[in-house]
């Protein structure tokens, strides 16, 4: 068997791969992913280290020289962090300002004050969707848990009736909507248009969050009828503040980067002339970097100063936002390295050649690949990054809207059936005081619903766009 190397493949990326090459690369992919799975699940090795080792295993089994495999991994890591690292950091700053200023509490309290008992689950999914736009899933859980527990206790609700809609709103945002890390990396990997992906992501997210949230919570509350655990109600950020920003300005600040990116997408569709001065202005204004940077600068005044923060307090808040995302940045970067190793070893080209005669939708194929990696590794981000690297060549001949739908298909697959190898599974279990079985009946089924309903929506959109 002729050994494949990164260097050889780079020299002729379009050269057909022999059947023997297919077999070897297939074994390499299985070995690399298996190494990551075993290290994460069996030996509890951090995902960052597991991805590095898995990339080296993949390169070695594929027959690539070790120095070339290392170069591929390093290139992928660098490009991923350069492309998304700054955006993740800006999103973390915005999320921290939102939390520490009491802006998130203001959004939550205002909506709950206007919601009736019957509409409370719908209010919770709305709150989670708005609050979840600029912040990470884990941060969103910590932020909303006090509200979920308080509402359930005050209104004498089953915890699932209130908790599931909140979790659904957060999870849908995390898997489908930029500037969350997974969607951003997938957009970069397949060359999707961010604005169009964001717009279509919102279209998919709304029905998905409704079905997996308020609708499913009716059944979840029957299957697992539990009350809020008293010892899990932490203090809220705004309890120690003398004042906090108003509802309108807080919502406007949170939605500012989304509006800027959507405006760019709209102008791209209407004008469609790269030389047009209006489009060039919106290309800058609606770029993720400028949109998020603008929102952060605005938030320092509309959130930080409105809460009475001094310049020093705002600086401290910004500094504190970086600590929690260190692990996220490393995992995302290492995932990008693994993706690049897959690409340079020729795996993407192999999938392109094997699947060209398959009677299966590219979107469904991308979803299935993400599902398998999600089930194996437990990480939605790792599943998104790896699947995006594998299916990226399939996007070459797709339209702009279908490339965006490809990103969403991957995002949906990355949320499928969270179980014991997912940190989110244990986070939800402990916060809600559930047993492992109860967590499967509620959280795991909810995640699966999001994944399945989401891909159905994506496939339906692909028929009309």
C-alpha positions as semicolon CSV with decimal commas, in nm:
position;residue;x (nm);y (nm);z (nm)
1;X;0,000;0,000;0,000
2;X;0,132;0,342;-0,090
3;X;0,150;0,564;0,217
4;X;-0,021;0,903;0,188
5;X;0,147;1,210;0,323
6;X;0,028;1,561;0,387
7;X;0,296;1,688;0,152
8;X;0,190;1,456;-0,132
9;X;-0,176;1,545;-0,095
10;X;-0,104;1,915;-0,073
11;X;0,085;1,891;-0,401
12;X;-0,221;1,751;-0,578
13;X;-0,529;1,796;-0,362
14;X;-0,761;1,693;-0,644
15;X;-0,583;1,369;-0,731
16;X;-0,813;1,067;-0,697
17;X;-0,741;0,846;-0,397
18;X;-0,708;0,471;-0,459
19;X;-0,938;0,223;-0,287
20;X;-0,641;0,120;-0,073
21;X;-0,596;0,484;0,017
22;X;-0,962;0,508;0,109
23;X;-0,927;0,211;0,341
24;X;-0,618;0,349;0,508
25;X;-0,769;0,694;0,554
26;X;-1,091;0,542;0,685
27;X;-0,895;0,348;0,945
28;X;-0,699;0,664;1,028
29;X;-1,018;0,864;1,091
30;X;-1,160;0,588;1,311
31;X;-0,831;0,559;1,501
32;X;-0,801;0,935;1,552
33;X;-1,159;0,981;1,672
34;X;-1,139;0,663;1,884
35;X;-0,825;0,797;2,053
36;X;-1,006;1,121;2,137
37;X;-1,312;0,934;2,267
38;X;-1,116;0,692;2,483
39;X;-0,895;0,963;2,626
40;X;-1,190;1,189;2,713
41;X;-1,429;0,922;2,842
42;X;-1,210;0,644;2,983
43;X;-0,903;0,829;3,107
44;X;-1,069;1,170;3,170
45;X;-0,799;1,352;2,974
46;X;-0,884;1,716;2,895
47;X;-1,035;1,764;2,548
48;X;-0,746;1,996;2,449
49;X;-0,483;1,726;2,510
50;X;-0,707;1,454;2,366
51;X;-0,747;1,647;2,039
52;X;-0,371;1,695;2,008
53;X;-0,305;1,324;2,061
54;X;-0,593;1,225;1,833
55;X;-0,453;1,444;1,556
56;X;-0,112;1,279;1,585
57;X;-0,271;0,932;1,582
58;X;-0,470;1,027;1,272
59;X;-0,160;1,153;1,092
60;X;0,048;0,850;1,190
61;X;-0,211;0,593;1,079
62;X;-0,267;0,786;0,753
63;X;0,105;0,750;0,682
64;X;0,190;1,118;0,707
65;X;0,539;1,205;0,837
66;X;0,516;1,319;1,198
67;X;0,659;1,665;1,127
68;X;0,394;1,719;0,857
69;X;0,115;1,610;1,092
70;X;0,244;1,851;1,356
71;X;0,262;2,130;1,098
72;X;-0,097;2,062;0,989
73;X;-0,222;2,064;1,348
74;X;-0,033;2,385;1,430
75;X;-0,163;2,558;1,116
76;X;-0,519;2,461;1,192
77;X;-0,493;2,568;1,554
78;X;-0,345;2,905;1,460
79;X;-0,598;2,978;1,187
80;X;-0,891;2,880;1,408
81;X;-0,783;3,092;1,703
82;X;-0,702;3,381;1,470
83;X;-1,041;3,353;1,302
84;X;-1,262;3,294;1,605
85;X;-1,052;3,353;1,916
86;X;-1,098;3,731;1,914
87;X;-1,472;3,691;1,857
88;X;-1,502;3,446;2,147
89;X;-1,314;3,690;2,370
90;X;-1,537;3,982;2,269
91;X;-1,848;3,769;2,327
92;X;-1,718;3,678;2,673
93;X;-1,665;4,046;2,761
94;X;-2,018;4,135;2,649
95;X;-2,161;3,844;2,846
96;X;-1,971;3,940;3,160
97;X;-2,081;4,303;3,140
98;X;-2,439;4,185;3,091
99;X;-2,419;3,963;3,399
100;X;-2,219;4,180;3,640
101;X;-2,410;4,501;3,565
102;X;-2,742;4,338;3,649
103;X;-2,858;4,382;3,288
104;X;-2,942;4,012;3,258
105;X;-3,142;4,031;3,581
106;X;-3,328;4,334;3,446
107;X;-3,428;4,144;3,129
108;X;-3,538;3,845;3,332
109;X;-3,733;4,038;3,597
110;X;-3,913;4,259;3,345
111;X;-4,035;3,972;3,130
112;X;-4,141;3,764;3,430
113;X;-4,334;4,056;3,578
114;X;-4,542;4,074;3,261
115;X;-4,588;3,699;3,210
116;X;-4,894;3,510;3,334
117;X;-4,869;3,168;3,495
118;X;-4,983;3,001;3,175
119;X;-4,731;3,187;2,959
120;X;-4,436;3,142;3,197
121;X;-4,270;2,854;3,002
122;X;-4,289;3,070;2,687
123;X;-4,139;3,361;2,879
124;X;-3,853;3,138;2,993
125;X;-3,761;3,026;2,641
126;X;-3,772;3,392;2,530
127;X;-3,548;3,499;2,818
128;X;-3,300;3,220;2,750
129;X;-3,293;3,303;2,380
130;X;-3,223;3,672;2,438
131;X;-2,974;3,622;2,721
132;X;-2,812;3,329;2,537
133;X;-2,727;3,534;2,227
134;X;-2,395;3,676;2,349
135;X;-2,290;3,424;2,617
136;X;-2,175;3,063;2,638
137;X;-2,411;2,783;2,734
138;X;-2,245;2,711;3,069
139;X;-2,248;3,082;3,161
140;X;-2,613;3,101;3,057
141;X;-2,705;2,811;3,283
142;X;-2,531;2,971;3,581
143;X;-2,701;3,302;3,498
144;X;-3,054;3,163;3,462
145;X;-3,053;2,896;3,734
146;X;-3,150;3,140;4,015
147;X;-3,440;3,266;3,803
148;X;-3,556;2,916;3,707
149;X;-3,552;2,801;4,070
150;X;-3,722;3,116;4,200
151;X;-3,998;3,110;3,938
152;X;-4,063;2,738;3,992
153;X;-4,083;2,787;4,368
154;X;-4,292;3,106;4,364
155;X;-4,538;2,985;4,103
156;X;-4,551;2,629;4,241
157;X;-4,439;2,493;3,904
158;X;-4,270;2,162;3,836
159;X;-3,904;2,246;3,789
160;X;-3,910;2,083;3,445
161;X;-4,197;2,306;3,328
162;X;-3,975;2,611;3,379
163;X;-3,627;2,461;3,343
164;X;-3,665;2,277;3,010
165;X;-3,772;2,590;2,812
166;X;-3,475;2,782;2,956
167;X;-3,232;2,501;2,869
168;X;-3,381;2,467;2,521
169;X;-3,341;2,837;2,449
170;X;-2,979;2,835;2,563
171;X;-2,890;2,512;2,381
172;X;-3,039;2,618;2,048
173;X;-2,846;2,945;2,061
174;X;-2,526;2,760;2,151
175;X;-2,552;2,514;1,863
176;X;-2,692;2,726;1,582
177;X;-2,634;3,097;1,628
178;X;-2,306;3,290;1,592
179;X;-2,112;3,434;1,775
180;X;-2,105;3,104;1,965
181;X;-1,777;2,915;1,904
182;X;-1,915;2,608;1,722
183;X;-2,114;2,792;1,455
184;X;-1,832;3,045;1,404
185;X;-1,575;2,771;1,342
186;X;-1,810;2,582;1,110
187;X;-1,881;2,902;0,913
188;X;-1,508;2,956;0,870
189;X;-1,440;2,591;0,780
190;X;-1,698;2,562;0,502
191;X;-1,675;2,923;0,382
192;X;-2,031;3,020;0,471
193;X;-2,168;3,374;0,477
194;X;-2,205;3,471;0,843
195;X;-2,500;3,705;0,797
196;X;-2,702;3,457;0,594
197;X;-2,616;3,177;0,838
198;X;-2,727;3,398;1,126
199;X;-3,056;3,486;0,955
200;X;-3,136;3,125;0,860
201;X;-3,020;3,013;1,203
202;X;-3,284;3,232;1,365
203;X;-3,549;3,087;1,130
204;X;-3,451;2,733;1,233
205;X;-3,402;2,820;1,600
206;X;-3,751;2,960;1,668
207;X;-3,964;2,650;1,591
208;X;-3,693;2,421;1,728
209;X;-3,678;2,603;2,063
210;X;-4,058;2,610;2,087
211;X;-4,101;2,235;2,031
212;X;-3,806;2,130;2,248
213;X;-3,889;2,391;2,514
214;X;-4,245;2,488;2,613
215;X;-4,410;2,201;2,422
216;X;-4,180;1,922;2,544
217;X;-4,173;2,062;2,898
218;X;-4,538;1,949;2,941
219;X;-4,431;1,587;2,902
220;X;-4,102;1,627;3,088
221;X;-4,291;1,764;3,388
222;X;-4,510;1,451;3,394
223;X;-4,217;1,212;3,364
224;X;-4,000;1,390;3,621
225;X;-4,207;1,588;3,871
226;X;-3,951;1,748;4,103
227;X;-3,932;2,068;4,302
228;X;-3,642;2,315;4,315
229;X;-3,358;2,202;4,546
230;X;-3,334;2,466;4,821
231;X;-2,953;2,454;4,846
232;X;-2,900;2,540;4,477
233;X;-3,028;2,900;4,480
234;X;-2,720;3,126;4,451
235;X;-2,715;3,501;4,498
236;X;-2,785;3,713;4,193
237;X;-2,535;3,969;4,067
238;X;-2,775;4,261;4,097
239;X;-2,853;4,190;4,464
240;X;-2,540;4,384;4,561
241;X;-2,595;4,672;4,317
242;X;-2,757;5,005;4,402
243;X;-2,884;5,045;4,045
244;X;-2,883;4,858;3,718
245;X;-2,939;4,939;3,349
246;X;-3,292;4,967;3,210
247;X;-3,468;4,695;3,016
248;X;-3,484;4,870;2,679
249;X;-3,120;4,978;2,665
250;X;-3,003;4,635;2,785
251;X;-3,196;4,449;2,514
252;X;-3,078;4,700;2,253
253;X;-2,715;4,642;2,358
254;X;-2,747;4,264;2,344
255;X;-2,912;4,273;2,002
256;X;-2,678;4,537;1,854
257;X;-2,419;4,295;1,705
258;X;-2,695;4,072;1,568
259;X;-2,865;4,368;1,399
260;X;-2,535;4,486;1,251
261;X;-2,454;4,142;1,106
262;X;-2,808;4,097;0,972
263;X;-2,793;4,444;0,810
264;X;-2,481;4,338;0,623
265;X;-2,653;4,020;0,502
266;X;-2,955;4,220;0,384
267;X;-2,741;4,472;0,195
268;X;-2,544;4,184;0,036
269;X;-2,869;4,036;-0,095
270;X;-3,021;4,366;-0,215
271;X;-2,712;4,534;-0,364
272;X;-2,489;4,239;-0,462
273;X;-2,213;4,461;-0,604
274;X;-1,874;4,437;-0,426
275;X;-1,772;4,775;-0,571
276;X;-2,080;4,957;-0,442
277;X;-1,986;5,204;-0,166
278;X;-2,291;5,118;0,049
279;X;-2,212;4,749;0,039
280;X;-1,846;4,815;0,122
281;X;-1,948;5,020;0,427
282;X;-2,183;4,745;0,549
283;X;-1,918;4,481;0,481
284;X;-1,709;4,657;0,746
285;X;-1,992;4,752;0,982
286;X;-2,144;4,402;0,970
287;X;-1,823;4,205;1,008
288;X;-1,829;3,996;1,328
289;X;-1,521;4,168;1,469
290;X;-1,657;4,522;1,427
291;X;-2,011;4,425;1,534
292;X;-1,896;4,262;1,858
293;X;-1,632;4,525;1,928
294;X;-1,895;4,798;1,884
295;X;-2,133;4,616;2,118
296;X;-1,861;4,579;2,383
297;X;-1,770;4,949;2,370
298;X;-2,138;5,048;2,383
299;X;-2,198;4,803;2,671
300;X;-1,927;4,970;2,880
301;X;-2,150;5,278;2,887
302;X;-2,505;5,139;2,856
303;X;-2,444;4,855;3,103
304;X;-2,129;4,926;3,304
305;X;-2,169;5,300;3,363
306;X;-2,547;5,265;3,400
307;X;-2,485;5,024;3,689
308;X;-2,259;5,280;3,855
309;X;-1,934;5,104;3,766
310;X;-1,619;5,314;3,777
311;X;-1,360;5,292;3,499
312;X;-1,157;5,061;3,722
313;X;-1,456;4,835;3,789
314;X;-1,529;4,808;3,417
315;X;-1,164;4,722;3,348
316;X;-1,177;4,454;3,620
317;X;-1,499;4,311;3,475
318;X;-1,339;4,290;3,130
319;X;-1,032;4,119;3,278
320;X;-1,243;3,866;3,469
321;X;-1,423;3,767;3,149
322;X;-1,110;3,607;3,002
323;X;-1,052;3,340;3,267
324;X;-1,358;3,122;3,196
325;X;-1,295;3,116;2,819
326;X;-0,935;2,995;2,835
327;X;-1,044;2,632;2,819
328;X;-1,295;2,707;2,542
329;X;-1,030;2,880;2,331
330;X;-0,787;2,589;2,374
331;X;-1,048;2,328;2,285
332;X;-1,172;2,527;1,985
333;X;-0,814;2,581;1,869
334;X;-0,720;2,216;1,910
335;X;-1,041;2,119;1,732
336;X;-0,932;2,340;1,444
337;X;-0,596;2,162;1,446
338;X;-0,768;1,823;1,429
339;X;-0,988;1,950;1,146
340;X;-0,683;2,069;0,948
341;X;-0,511;1,734;1,000
342;X;-0,822;1,567;0,858
343;X;-0,818;1,800;0,558
344;X;-0,447;1,773;0,486
345;X;-0,453;1,394;0,515
346;X;-0,711;1,393;0,235
347;X;-1,011;1,279;0,437
348;X;-1,236;1,552;0,300
349;X;-1,142;1,459;-0,057
350;X;-1,205;1,093;0,027
351;X;-1,557;1,171;0,155
352;X;-1,620;1,381;-0,154
353;X;-1,528;1,092;-0,384
354;X;-1,707;0,821;-0,185
355;X;-2,027;1,020;-0,137
356;X;-2,063;1,155;-0,491
357;X;-2,263;0,849;-0,596
358;X;-2,465;0,827;-0,274
359;X;-2,834;0,902;-0,294
360;X;-2,826;1,106;0,027
361;X;-2,856;1,477;0,091
362;X;-2,528;1,650;0,171
363;X;-2,707;1,825;0,458
364;X;-2,824;1,493;0,602
365;X;-2,475;1,345;0,562
366;X;-2,323;1,640;0,752
367;X;-2,583;1,598;1,027
368;X;-2,511;1,224;1,061
369;X;-2,135;1,280;1,083
370;X;-2,184;1,543;1,357
371;X;-2,424;1,309;1,543
372;X;-2,169;1,026;1,547
373;X;-1,889;1,250;1,675
374;X;-2,121;1,410;1,933
375;X;-2,227;1,070;2,069
376;X;-1,865;0,957;2,080
377;X;-1,696;1,260;2,235
378;X;-1,980;1,430;2,426
379;X;-1,868;1,771;2,304
380;X;-2,091;1,978;2,076
381;X;-1,797;2,202;1,988
382;X;-1,566;1,911;1,900
383;X;-1,846;1,753;1,694
384;X;-1,909;2,079;1,506
385;X;-1,543;2,146;1,432
386;X;-1,461;1,788;1,327
387;X;-1,773;1,746;1,111
388;X;-1,712;2,083;0,944
389;X;-1,360;1,974;0,852
390;X;-1,484;1,646;0,709
391;X;-1,762;1,790;0,492
392;X;-1,596;2,117;0,389
393;X;-1,510;1,990;0,035
394;X;-1,878;1,913;-0,022
395;X;-1,958;2,284;0,008
396;X;-1,754;2,378;-0,299
397;X;-2,040;2,348;-0,549
398;X;-2,323;2,456;-0,317
399;X;-2,510;2,786;-0,331
400;X;-2,454;3,052;-0,062
401;X;-2,779;2,968;0,116
402;X;-2,713;2,594;0,108
403;X;-2,362;2,642;0,251
404;X;-2,527;2,832;0,537
405;X;-2,774;2,545;0,579
406;X;-2,477;2,305;0,585
407;X;-2,344;2,490;0,890
408;X;-2,685;2,463;1,057
409;X;-2,711;2,091;0,975
410;X;-2,376;2,035;1,145
411;X;-2,487;2,245;1,442
412;X;-2,807;2,041;1,478
413;X;-2,613;1,715;1,468
414;X;-2,371;1,840;1,733
415;X;-2,657;1,867;1,987
416;X;-2,788;1,510;1,951
417;X;-2,852;1,310;2,271
418;X;-2,628;1,452;2,542
419;X;-2,528;1,175;2,782
420;X;-2,269;1,086;3,047
421;X;-1,964;1,194;2,845
422;X;-2,098;1,550;2,814
423;X;-2,012;1,806;3,083
424;X;-2,347;1,976;3,020
425;X;-2,528;1,656;3,124
426;X;-2,369;1,666;3,470
427;X;-2,410;2,042;3,502
428;X;-2,786;2,016;3,447
429;X;-2,815;1,708;3,668
430;X;-2,644;1,874;3,965
431;X;-2,812;2,213;3,935
432;X;-3,160;2,061;3,912
433;X;-3,095;1,792;4,171
434;X;-3,194;1,504;3,939
435;X;-3,080;1,143;3,921
436;X;-2,897;1,013;3,614
437;X;-3,219;0,844;3,494
438;X;-3,423;1,162;3,537
439;X;-3,161;1,361;3,346
440;X;-3,185;1,114;3,056
441;X;-3,566;1,146;3,051
442;X;-3,554;1,526;3,036
443;X;-3,228;1,688;2,930
444;X;-3,107;1,412;2,695
445;X;-3,443;1,381;2,518
446;X;-3,467;1,761;2,491
447;X;-3,125;1,777;2,320
448;X;-3,229;1,500;2,080
449;X;-3,550;1,687;1,997
450;X;-3,349;2,001;1,919
451;X;-3,123;1,801;1,687
452;X;-3,403;1,619;1,502
453;X;-3,646;1,912;1,473
454;X;-3,355;2,135;1,368
455;X;-3,242;1,911;1,082
456;X;-3,602;1,871;0,964
457;X;-3,632;2,251;0,948
458;X;-3,299;2,274;0,763
459;X;-3,406;2,013;0,507
460;X;-3,741;2,188;0,455
461;X;-3,563;2,521;0,399
462;X;-3,332;2,355;0,147
463;X;-3,635;2,263;-0,063
464;X;-3,752;2,623;-0,098
465;X;-3,423;2,819;-0,102
